[in-house]
Amino acid sequence: GAVVSQHPSWVICKSGTSVKIECRSLDFQATTMFWYRQFPKQSLMLMATSNEGSKATYEQGVEKDKFLINHASLTLSTLTVTSAHPEDSSFYICSAREGTGFQETQYFGPGTRLLVL
Amino acid sequence: KQEVTQIPAALSVPEGENLVLNCSFTDSAIYNLQWFRQDPGKGLTSLLLIQSSQREQTSGRLNASLDKSSGRSTLYIAASQPGDSATYLCASRGSSASKIIFGSGTRLSIRP
């Protein structure tokens, strides 16, 4: 099946710095990519939906100026956590959608664990 | 607004038992329902996807059913093994253009 990669797989940073996470669809073109956040022992919460070449759509309660999303190509989306704080520490998972209609499939990346000190 | 619930939150059973994980959703007008597996600290692995027109899907020892009228889906695992220990998430999608809504998951532990 199709593969979605994320880089880095884990990152530790100091409070106040910015961190960029990359999400790539390795062998397919993704018209839509999604970013999720997962806190320990909780489920995935959708943060934003991004379409190639357009601005991301953020879920209610997610600060778009803090979580910058860029979907520059059909195979790459990036999430930048700006001025990170300890409460931003979480597991971030991206997902990429391939195809349309009933042929559509959504693939998930392996996740990036962020720890802000 | 769609809400997806999974009960129980955690389950521990001895190896070899057959078991059922439950998922309920509030809006029966779903596009599809999907079951995922998540190992600790890892991403998601898709197990089974049931389209709205289907009643069930099977893969190996796994069988997932969908009853839209009652707002329920179940994941049946036959002859459980320690390697089945993981968190199982169900997720529903309301339409082809809508986002996936995840349940809170069931943490399954299979005792050797």
Chai-1 contact restraints between the chains, C-beta under 6 A:
chainA,res_idxA,chainB,res_idxB,connection_type,confidence,min_distance_angstrom,max_distance_angstrom,comment,restraint_id
A,S43,B,F102,contact,1.0,0.0,6.0,A-B,restraint_1
A,S43,B,S104,contact,1.0,0.0,6.0,A-B,restraint_2
A,S43,B,G105,contact,1.0,0.0,6.0,A-B,restraint_3
A,L44,B,F102,contact,1.0,0.0,6.0,A-B,restraint_4
A,L46,B,K99,contact,1.0,0.0,6.0,A-B,restraint_5
A,I93,B,G43,contact,1.0,0.0,6.0,A-B,restraint_6
A,G101,B,S96,contact,1.0,0.0,6.0,A-B,restraint_7
A,F108,B,G43,contact,1.0,0.0,6.0,A-B,restraint_8
A,F108,B,L44,contact,1.0,0.0,6.0,A-B,restraint_9
A,G109,B,G43,contact,1.0,0.0,6.0,A-B,restraint_10
A,P110,B,G43,contact,1.0,0.0,6.0,A-B,restraint_11
A,G111,B,G43,contact,1.0,0.0,6.0,A-B,restraint_12
